[in-house]
Amino acid sequence: MVIKTLIKSFCMAMLLFFHIVRSEAQQIVNYPNPPFVQRLVWSEDPYALQYQLLIEREENGVYRNLIREITTDSFIEVSLAPGNYRYRVIPFDLLGRLAAAPEWMNFVVRPALRPEPVNFSPLSFNIGDEATLRLNIFGRNLVEGAEISLRRLDNSANPIVPVELLNLNDGREARLVFDNRQLESGDYEIHIRNPGGLESGIRGFTVTNLLQEPSNRFPLVGRRFVADELRTHRMIDFSWSTVSGANAYIFSLFQETSHGRRQVLRNNPSTQSTWTLRDLSILDPGTFIWQVEAVSLNPNGSFERRGRIGENTFIIDILLPGRVRTEDPGVLYGN
C-alpha cells in the first residue's frame, strides 16, 4: 500500500513537473470566437421578380420549417447551429406569382472545432544547420484543411506558410516542412486556424541564425602539456580556422574542478584567429577547457550575430615541486 502511494505521488509530481516545463517554454494562445455565418447562393433569374427561400432542419429524421423569407437577392447569410438542413428557392414571376418549386438541396453544418495544440518539437531551429525545418505539432483537433503558419511575435514579418503539411492520427499530430530561406531569427508563434474559423496558437519556438563553430582548433582535444615542454616553451598557443560571416572571435578558458567549471579568463572580441597564453601562472595541474565563438560585430561594437561555441580540452600534466631541502654550507668567507 505504501509503495503504491509513493508511486502515485511520484507520477503526480512528474506530471506537474512536465506541465510546468511546457507552460514556461510553450505558451498556449486562444483567440476569441468569430461570428459564425453561413452563405447560401443560387443563380439569379432575369425573369424573376423576387424569391421565396425555405430552410428546414432535420429533427429525429423529420425536416421541420426553420426559415421562410422573401428576398430580391440571389443569396442569403444565416447563422445556423450544427445539424442537417435542406433548402430551396422558389422564384416569383414578373406578375408576382410563385413558379414551380425546385428540388430540395441538402447541406450539413458541422461543429466548428478549436485547434488544441499541446506541444511541438523541436523547440528551436538554427538556419545554418539544415535546408529545411521539420516541425511536429501534437495536440487535438489538428484537422485536415487547417491553416498553420509561423508568426513572429514582434509582427515584423508576414506569416510563414509551410511548403508541406500533413495531418496524422485523427487530428492529434501535424507535420510541417518549411524552407529555411523563409525564416529569420526571432521568437515565433505557431498559429493554427481550423476550417470552421476557430484559431489557437502556441508560443515558444525560436529561430536562430548562429555562425558555425570554428574548426581546426589547436591544441587538439586531450592535448597534454608535460614538464619538459613547459620548461622550454613558456607559453601555450591557440589557433582556429576563420568562419564565414564572422569578423571577430571570443576566447574563453575554464578549469575543470570538483564543483564544475571555473572560468579562468574571457577575452574581449578580437579579429585574430590565434591567441597566446603567456602567463602560465594562472594555470594549475589538471584539465582545462578552452572555447572560441565566432561573432559578427557592427561598427559600434554591438553583436549582429552570435555563433556556435567550439571547445577543446587540454591537460597540464606536471607535478608540483616539493619542499626544498637546504644543505649546511659550512663556514664561508668573503672580503
N, C-alpha and C positions, 0 to 999 in steps of 0.2 A: 504493500500500500504506500509506504514511504517512497519507494523507488518510483512508483507511478506518479506520485505527486511531484517529485523532483524533476522527472522527465517532462511533465506537463508545464511546470514553471519554467524550465529551460526553453522549451519550444515557444512559450508565450514571450519570453524575453528576446529570443532570436527574431520572432516576427516583429516585435516592437522595434528592435534594432534596425532591421531592414527597412521598415516603414519610415523610420527617422532618416536613414541614409537616403532613401529615394526621395522623400519630401524635401530634403535640403538641396539635393542635386537636381531633381526633376520636379518642377512645379507645374501642377495641372491648372489650366485656364479654361473656364466655362463661359461662353458668350450667351447673351440674352436670346430668348426665343424670338424668331422673326414672325410676323403675321403670316398665317397660312392661307393662301388664296389659290383656288383652282380656276383655270380659264377654260371654258368650253367654246368652241368655234364651229361655225357652219358656213356653207357657201352662200353668198349673197345673191338673191334672185332679182333681176331688174324689174320683174313684173309683180313683185310682192310689195304690198303697202306696209305691212308690219309682220311680226312673227309672234306666235304663241309658243312659249317654252314650257315644257313639262319635265320635272325631275322627280324621280321616285327612288326610294331607298328600300332595299330588301330587309325584311324583318321576319325571321323564322320561315324563310322560304317564300314569303309573300311580299310583293312590291307594294308600297304604300306611298301615296302622293306626299311630296315634300315641298316642292316649289311649283307654282303656276304663275307665269309672268308674261306680260305683253311688252315687246320691245321693238324698236326700229333698227337696232344694231344687229350685227352678224356675229356677236359674241356676248358672253356674259361671264362675270367674275363672281365666284361664290366662295364661301368658307364652309366646307363640309368636314364632318368628323370621319375618321376611318370607317370603311364599310364598303358594301357592294351597292352600286347605283345603276340606273339607266335613265336616258333622257331622249327626247325627240322634239323637233321643232316643226310646227305646222304654220305655213305661210297664210296670210290673208291676201286675197287678190285685190286688184285696184278698186273693186266695187265693195270691199270690206267684208267679203265672205271667206270663211275658212276653206282652205283647199284640202285635198286628200291628205290623211295623216301618213307619214313615212314609218318605217320600221323603227323599233327602239334601238338605241345604241347603248350597249353596256359599258361600264367602266368601274374601276376599283380605286378607292382612295386608301393608300397604305399608311400604316402608322409611321410617323417620322421618328427616326432613331438618332439619338445623340451619340456621336462617337465618344468612347470612353478609353482613351489611351492610359495605360498604366506605367509602362516604362519603355525604354528603347536601348539599342546598342548599335554602334559604340557611343560612348559619351562625348567623344571629341574626334576630330579628324585634322590631320596636317596635310595641307595642299600638296606639299612636295613628295609625299610618301607614295601615293597611288594616283593613277589616271582617273579612277572613278571612286566615288563614295558609295558604299553599300550600307544602307541604313535599314535596320529592322525595328518595327514598332509592334508592341504587344499590348493587348487590351481586349475590349469588347466593342461590337458594332462598327468594326472597320470594314464597311460593306463595299461590295462591288460598285464602282461608279463614284466613289468618294474622291473629292479633290484634295490632294495632300501637297503641301508646299513648305518650303523653309522661308521664314520671315525674320529678318534681322530685328533685334529688339530696339535698336535706335532708329528704325524706319528709314534708314539711309539708302535703301535699295529696293527694287521691286521683288515681289515673291519669286522664289526659285522653284520651278516645276521639275519633277524628276523626268529623266528620259525613259525610265521603265518603272512600272508599278504593278505589283502582283498581290492580290488579296488571297489569304490562305486560312485554313482551319475555321471555316464558318464565321469569318469576321473577327477572329481572335489574333490575327497577325497580318501585317502588311510589310512587304519587302520593296524597297525603293532603291533605284540607282540614279546617281547624279554624276554629271560630267564635272570634274574638278575645275574646269575653266569657267563654270558658272559661279564658283564660290569665292568669297572674300573673307578675310579674317573678321571674327566677331562672334557675338553670342546670338543664338537663334532660338526661335520658337518653331516647333513642328506643328503646323496648322492643318486641321482636318475639317472638311466640310462635307457632310453626307448629302446624298441626292435630295433628301427632304428639306434641306436648308439649315438643319441644326449643325452647329460647329463647336469644336473644342480645340484646345492646344496643349502642348506640353513643352515646357522650357527646360533649359539646362544643357543644350547641345552647343558645343563650341567648335569653331573652325579656326585653326592657326595656320600661319604661313612661316614656319620656322626654317631658318637656314640649316643646311646639312652640317653634321658634326665634322670637325677637321679630321682628316685621315693621316696616315703615315706619321703617327705620333711616336716620338723618341724622347726619353728612353722607353723601350718596349715594356709591355706588361710583365711584371715579375722580375725586372732587372735588379741585380744585386750589386751593391757597391761595397767592396771589401776594403780592408785596412790599407793594403799596399797601394791601391788605386787612389784612395782619398789622401794618402800621404804625399803622393806625387802630383796629383791633379786636384787643386784646392777649389774646385767649382763643379757644378753639375749643369750641363747644357740641355735645354729642352727645345724641341722643334716640332713643326707640324706643317701639313700642306695648306695652302690658301684655299678659301671656299668662295665659289662664285656668288656674287651679290654682297659679300662682306667687305667692309673697309676697316674693321678693327677686330681685335681679339682680347678676351678677358682670361687671364691665367689665375688659377686658384690652387692652393696647396693645403692638404689636410693630413693629419696623422691619425692612424687607427689606434684607438685606445679601448680599454675595457668598458668605457662608458659611451662608446660610439666615436664618431669622427670629431676631431678637434681642428678647427681652422687655424692654420699657421699663418697664411697670408693670402691676400687677394689683390691683384694689381688693377689699376685703372685701365680702361680700354687702350690698346696700343695698336699701331698699324703694322708692327713687326710680327712675323710668324716664327720668331725664336725668342727665347728668354733664358738668361743665365742666372743661376743662384750662386752668388759669390760669398754670401755669409753662411757658411756651413754650421755656425754655432747655434742656429735656430733649430737644428735637427737633433734628434735622439736616435739611438738604435731602435729599429723597429720598421713597421710597414707604413708607407706614405701613399697617398692618392693625389695625383695631380690632374687637374681638369682644365680644359680650354673650350671656350664658347666663341663662335663666330657671330658677330653682330654687325648691323648696319646703322651708322650714326648720321644724323642730318648735320648741316653746317653749324647748328647751335650746340651740338654735342648730345642731343637727346636721341633715344633709341627709336629707330624706324622699324627695325625687325630684330628679333632675338633669334637665337639658334639652338639647335640641339647640342647638349654638352657631351663632349667626348672625354673619357677618363682612362688613365693608365695607373698602374701601381709600380712602386719601386721599393726596395728594401735596403736599409742601412744595416749591413751585416758586420758589425765590429764589436769588440769587447772594450769596455771602459777600463782605463788603467787603474791598477790597484794602488795601495799606499806605498809611497817611495821610501825605501829603507836607506837612510844615510849612513855613511861609514865614518868612523873617527879618523880625521886626517892626521892625527898626531900633532907634534909641535911644528908650527910653520913660522918662517922668518921672512922679514921684509925690511927695507930701509926707506 
